[in-house]
Amino acid sequence: MTVSVAARITRTEVRRSLRAVAGNRTKVAIMALVLLFVFGPFTAVGLFFLPEAGERVAAGALSEVGGVSVSEIVTGATALVWLGLTLTATGRTATSRGDVDEPACLLISTSTRSVAAGLIGTELALYALTLLPFVALFAGAFAYGAGSVVPLAVALGVVALLLVTSIPVGFVVGLAIRHLLTTYEPVARFKRALFVLFWVGYLGVVMTEWFNRIVAALFERLANSPFGWPGELLLFAVPGQAPRPLALVGTALVVGIGLPLVLVASTAMATRHWFADEAGADESTSDVSSSNRLDALLSGVGDRALRTVAVTTLRRAKRAPIKLLYVVYPLFGFLAFIQQIIETGTVSPFIAVVLCGYVVWASGALLTLNVIGDHGRSLPTLLTTTVSGRQAVGGTIVAAVLVTAPLALVLSGGLGLASPLPPRETAFLVAATVFGAVATPAVATGIGALFPRFGSVRVSSNREAVMPSKSAFVTYTLVLLMPIVAALILYTDSAAAVAGIVSMLVSLAPMLDVTISAGVVTAIAWLTVALGVSSPVLSFGYAAHTFDRFTLE
């Protein structure tokens, strides 16, 4: 009975996960681009060299690599793969998979053992669907060079064994971490700070030499441990190499004894966590005190309605910080810059300008790019009050500036002082960044009012939030970039070169014979700069007017 119910839960969850991916065209497009540009070159290189490696192994000409024996390589690599799978399963369980969907229905209609087994089966199926095709492709290329199907069969068997042993362990550890973060009051109170510290520490390790040192130490220490024993099964595919009997017996004992114990532990941990009460953080007192502090801070800014909107916007962001994650995503594109800063200990002027530009962009995208849709369920109530569009939009802008302006001042000042920029240019960088952090929230309001989004989108596997629309993101980014490009054209006096390039591109189109002069480019550049300078006022006016005339259907 337990097996059939668990299998039904697994099938249901897998179908839901696949439908969630297939139904999101943006996610599908991103995954296709990642497969093409990230895994594509890696796959091509692997398929090019693996057949030759298979030939050499079959001929017995490959007994060691870089002074390390084949036995140590396969066991060390296997241990690292097992550890990596366990850590990713732990993270997924702690953040999303450990949260049961509709627990009031599922947990009373079947046993906790069935639910836990079904969720573990779901993770196993999803990991297998992701990894096994790549393993089959690479192992098949190796087997083709070796002239035997044994490497393919052995590789698939070892990966399946690693999945079956690592995913349940990750599930138990992830549930324990989730239980600690959600039910233990002292930890639950600071879980957001712990989350930030974890990612800062993780990125710090990845971007420094510590990551390579840790991996090398684990490779050496775990190669002869039980974590690496399953890797010796791969030696069946290497002529002249034989797995140690101790490793084979140890692997069988670990799987035969350890796996049932882990499954029992998963049921016990799931029962303890899913039926426990979450830590009841008393946010009312902290909200009242923080609101009083914000009211005192904004006492001289606008009227009471504007201040109330500003305080409400900040409280909403504090309660649901996950909706602000989209502003952090572009930071992953700057990891190379940050790594260079850490390795060299210096900040180049280019990196300083680019990072300050990101701060300016993020200042507008943070709170004001969906100025109407962000009110959510409170929007009908807000529209029936006497709050005007200028007060509603202005309060949102004040909230954004209150957060981003001090951050822009500190970051731009730090980057300017750490770079070789002269004092005059450093002062200009700081002033431009702070001015941009104040102006871009106003620019974003009109664009957000033009392209609002009221429906929520899925941020993670079990988290939804109201995000700005993709049209708002693209338009906002272009509105910021175009005046900058136009100003650079005017500053560098490159209108003639730009006109030549544009004319050449236009001539490629059939039935068109148009020549763009430098004067036309200059006029367009001046017009773009003028619109860019006036865009905060124009955008704010449009957003306020749209709010005043907005009606619910």
N, C-alpha and C positions, 0 to 999 in steps of 0.2 A: 504493500500500500504506500509506504513512504517513498519507494523508488518511483512509482508511477506518478504520484503527486509532485515530487521533485522534478521529474522529467517534464511534466506539464508546465510547471512554473518556469523551467529553463526555456522551453520552446516559446512561451509567451513573452518572456523578457528579451530573448534574442530577436524575435520578430519586431518587438517595439523598438529596440535599439537600431535595427537595420532600417526600419521605416523612418525613424527620426533622422537618420543620416540621409537616406534617399529622398526624403521630402524637403530637405533644405538645400536648395540649389547653390546657395553661397558656400555652404560647407562642402558640398560635392566638388565645386570648382576649386576650392582651396586644397582639398585633398588631392585632386588631380594634378594641381601645380606642384604640390610637395612631392608626389610620386615622380613627376617628370623631371623636376630640376634638382631634387635632393637625392632621392633613391635611384633615379635614372642613371646618372654617371657612376654611382657606386655599384649598381647592378651590372652595368656595362663592363666596368673594370674587373669585377668578380668573374663574369662569364668569359672574359678574355684570358685570365690567368689560371682559373681553376682546372680546365681540361689539361693544361700542361702540368699542373701540380699532381693531378691524378695519374698521369703517365709516369712521372718521376717516382711517385709512391709505389705504383704497381711494379716498377722496375727495381725497387729496393734502393733507389739512389737518394732517398730523402729520409734520413734517420734523425736529423736535428736541424734546427733553424736558429741561427744566431747564437750557437753554443748551448741552446736549450733543447733537451730531448723531446721527441714527439709525444712521449707519455706525459711529461710535465706540461706541455702545451695544451693537450686536450683536457687534462684534469683541471689545470688552472683556469682555462677558458670556460669550462663547464661550471666551475664554482662561481665565477663572476656572473655568468648568465643566470644561474639559479638565484644568486643574490639580487641581481637586477630585477628579475621577474617578481621576486618576493617583495621588494621595495615598491615597485609600481603597483602591485596588487594591494599592498598596505595603504598606499596613498589613495587609490581609487575607493577602497572600502571606507577609509576614514572620512573622505570628503563626499562621496555620493552613493556608492553601492551598498553601504551599511545602513542606509535609510530606506526602510520598507515603504513602498507605495501603497496607500490606503491600508494602513496597519489594522484599523478597526474592523476591516472586512477579512483581510488575509490571515491575521494571527488568531482569529477565533474560528475560522473555518477549517483549519488544518493544524498540524503540530508544528512547533518551532523547528524541530529536526528537519521536516520536509522543506520549510521555507529556507532554512540555512543551506541545506543541500541543493535546493533549486538555485539560489543565488550563486553558490560556488560553481555549480554547473554552468550557469550563465557566463561567468567570467572565464571558465575553461573554454567554452565554445567560442566566445569572442576573441580570446587570445589565440586560439587555434586557427580561426578564420583569418586572422591577421598575419600570424607568423609562419604557419605551415606552407603556404604557397611559396614564400621566399626561400624557406629551407629546402623545399622540394626542387626549386629552380637551381639553387647553388649546389646542392648535393647531387642533383642530376647532372650538372656540368662536370663535377668532379668524377662521378661514376662513369660518365662518357669517356673521359680521358683514361680512367683506370681500366676500362673495358669490362666492368662488372657492375651488377645491380646491387651488390652488397652495401657499398657506401650509402646509397640512397635509402635503403631499408633501415640500416643501422642509424643514420642521422635522424630520420623521422621518428624512430622508436625512442631515441635518447631525448629529443625535444618533447615528445609526448610525456615521457617520464618526468622531465623537469617541470612541465606544466602541472601535472597531476600532483606533484609534491610541493611546489612553491605556492601555487594559488591558494590552497587551503590554509597554509601557514600565514600568508599575507592577509587572508580574510580574518583570521583570529586576531592577529596583531592589530590590524586596522580597526576592528570592532572595539578592542581594548582602548586604543587611542581615542576613538570617537566617544566612547563611554566616559573617558576621563575628561574630555573637552566639553561634553554636554551635560553631565550630571554632577560632577564634582565642583562645588561652588567656587572655591578659590581659583581653580584653573579656568572654569567657564567664564569668569568675569574678565579674564585677560586673554581669551582665546584669539581675538583679533590681533593683539600685539604679538602673541606667540606665533601666529601665522606669518606676520610680517617679518619677525626676527628669523624664522625658519628660512624663508625665501631669500632674505638678505644674506644669511650665512651660506645657503646653498649656492647662490650665484657667486658669492665671494670665493668659495672653494673651487667652483668650475672655472672662474676667470683667472685663477692663479695657478701656480705650479703644484699646489697642494693636491689637486684632483689627480694628477698623474702619479704623485707619490703614493697616495692612498690606494689607487688601483694597482700599482706595482707591488705594494706591500701585501694587499689582499691576494693577488695572483700567486705570490710566493708562499704565503702562509696557508692558503686554503687548498693548494694543489693536492696535498696528500691527506686532506681531511675528508670526512664523510660527504661534504658538499661537492667534492670533486670526483668521488668514486664512480658515479654514473658515467663520467666521461671516458672511463677505461673501456666501456662497451664499444667506443669508436675504434679501438685498436683491432677489433675483429676485421675491419676493412683495410688494415695496413699490413702488407706482407712483412714477415720477419718480426712482427710485434705481437705480443700476447698480453691480455689483461691479467692482472694479478688475481689469483683465486680469492685472496682476502678482500679485495675491493668488490668482487662480484657477490660474495657472501654478505659482506657488509651492506651493499646496496639492497639486496633482497631483504635483509633484516630491517633496515631503515624503512623500506616501503611497507613491509608486512606488518611491522609493529608500530612504527611511528605514525603512518598515515591514519589508521583507525583511531589512535589517540588524539590526533589533531582534529579529526571529524567530531569526536566526542567533545573536545574542547570548544569547537565552533558552536555546537548546540548549547553548551553551558554558557558561553559568552554571549550568544545571541539572546538567550532567555533572560540573562541578567540585564542586558542593555535595552532590548526592545520593550520590556515591561517596567522599566525604571522611569521615574519622573525626571524631567529635565530640570536643571538648576534654574530656580526662579529668580533671575536677577531683577532687583527692584530698580527699574529704570525711571520710575516716576519721580523719585526724589532727585536723581541726577539730572533728569531732563528739566525739572523746575529750576534747579540751581544754575545749570548751564544757560537756560533761557534768561534768567535774571542777569547773569554775567554779560550775555550778549546784548540785552536791552541796555545795560549800563554802558557798554562799549559803543553802541550805536545811538546813544541818547541825542546826539546832535545831528544825526543823519535823517533827513526827511521827516515824514509824519509817522504816526503810530501804525497805520496800515502798512506802509512800506517796510517798517521795521519788523512787523509781525510776519510778513511774507518772507523776509530775509531769514529770520530765526527759524521759521517752519522749513524752509529749504535746507538749511544746515542740519536740522534735526532729522529730516527725511534722509539726507545723505549719510548721516551717522548711523541710522538704524538699518539702512540697506546699502552698505558700501560695495556690495558685489556688482551693483549696477554701474559703478564707476570704473570697473576693470577695463572697459574698452579703451580708456585713456592710457592705461599702462601697457597695452599690447605693443604700440610702436616702440616702446623702450627696448624690446628684444632685438630690434634692428640696430640699436646702439651698443649692443654688448661688446662688439669688437672695439669700439671707441673706448668704452669703460675699461676693457681689458688692457688696451694700450696705455691708458692713464696709470693703471695699477702697475704694469710692468716697467714703464719708463719713469714713473714718478713725476711726470710733467704733463701739461695740457697744451696742445698746439692751438694757435689762434683759430684754425679751422674747426677743430672739435669744440672749442668754447662757443663759437658762433652757432654751430649746428645744435648743440645742446640747449643753448638759450632760445633758439628758434623753436625747438620742441616745447619748451616751457611756455612760450607765447601761444603756440597752437593749443596746448593742453588747457590753458587758462580759459579759453572760450568753449572748448569741448566738454569741460568738466561738469558744469551745472546748468548751462543756459542754451544748449543746442537742441533742447526739446522743451521750450519754455512753457508750452501749453500742455502737451501730453504728459509731462512729469507730474502734474497734479493728480493724475489717476482718478480714484474714486471721489476725491474731494473736489474735483473740478465743478460738478453741478452746484455744490454748495457755494463754492467761491464765486461762481457766475451770478448767483442770486444775491450776493452781498453788495455793499456800496463800494467795494474796492474797485478802483478804476484800472484800466490797462496800464497806465503809466506807473501806478503804484505796484501792481503785480509784477510787471516786467522789471521795473526799477529795483524792487526788493530782491528779485532773483540775481540781478547784476551785482547788487551790493554784497550778497552772500558769496558770489563767486570771487569778487575782488578781495573780500575779507580773507579768503583762503589763499588765493594765488599770488596776490601782490607781495606779501612778506616772503613767500617762498621764492618768487622771482628775484627779489632783492638779494636774498641770501645766496642763492645759487649763482646768479650772474656775477655777484661780487666775488664769490669764492673762485669761480672759473676764471674771471678776469685777472685776479691776483695770482692765481697759480700758473697762468699762461705768460708768455713773454711780451704781452701787449704793453705798450707805453701807458702811463697813467691817464693821458688824455683819451686814448682809445678805450681804455678800461672803463672810464667814467661814461663815455658814450654808449658802450655796450650795456652797462647797468641801467642807464636812463632809458635806452631803447627797449630793453627787456621789461622793465617795470611799466613803461607806457603801454607796451603791447599787452601785458597781463591785465591792464585796466581797460584797454580798448576792445580786445577781442571778445570778452563776454557780451558786450553790446552788439558787436557784429554778429555773433552767433544767435542772438535772440530773433532777429528778423528771418534768418534762414531756418531756424527751428519752427517758427510760426508758419513759414511757407511750406515746409515739408514736415508736418507733425507726425508723430507715431503715438497711438493710444494703446495698441495691443502689446502684450508682453512677448518677449522672445526668450528662448531657452539659452541660458548662459552656461550651465553645466548640465549634467545628466538629470539632476533633480532640482535645479534652480532656474526660476524665470524672473525676468525683470523688464521694465519698460526702458528701452534703449532709444537713442536717436535713430532716425531712419538712415539708410545707406545714402539716399539722395542728399540728406542734410550734411552728412559727413563729406561727401565728394564736393558739394557746392561750397561748403565752408572752407575746405582746404584750398580750392581754386580761388576763392575770393581773397584769401590771404596770400597766395603765391603770385597771382597775376600782378598786383601792384608792386611787389618786390622785384619781379622780373622786369617790369616796365621801368622802375627806378634804376635798376642796374644798366639797362639799355641807355638811359639818358646819362647816367653817371660816367659810363665808359665810352660814350659817344660811338656806339656800335650800331646805330640805326641803319647805316648803309649796308653793313654785313648782314644784318637780319633781313633787310629788304631783299638782298640777293638770294638768300636761302629760301625765303618765302616764295619769291618769284620762280625759283627753280622747282620747288615742290608743286606750285600751281600749274606750271607748264607740263607736268607729268600727267595731269588729268586731260582726257580727250575733250575736244570741242572748246577748249579754253585757251585764250591767248591774252593773258593779263600780265602786266608788269607793275610790280609794287615799288613805288619810289621811297627814298629815305624820308622824304617829308611826310608821307602818309604814315610810316612807322613811328616817326617822332610825334605826330599829332595823336595817334592812337595811344602811344605811351603816356603822353601828358594827360590825356583823358582818363586813362586807367589809373594813374597816380591820383588824380583829382577825385575820382570815384572811391578809391581806396581810402583816402584821407577822410572823406565825408561819410563813408560807409557806417561807422558806429552810430552817428546821428540818424541817418536814413533808416538803418536797420532797427534801431530802437523805436522810431516813430511808426514803422510798419508793424512791428510786433505789438505795440500798444494799441494801435488801431484795430488789428486783427482780434486781439483779446476783447476789446469793447464790443465788437460786432459778432463775436463768435456765438453760435447757437448749437445746441445739442439736437441731433436728429432722433 
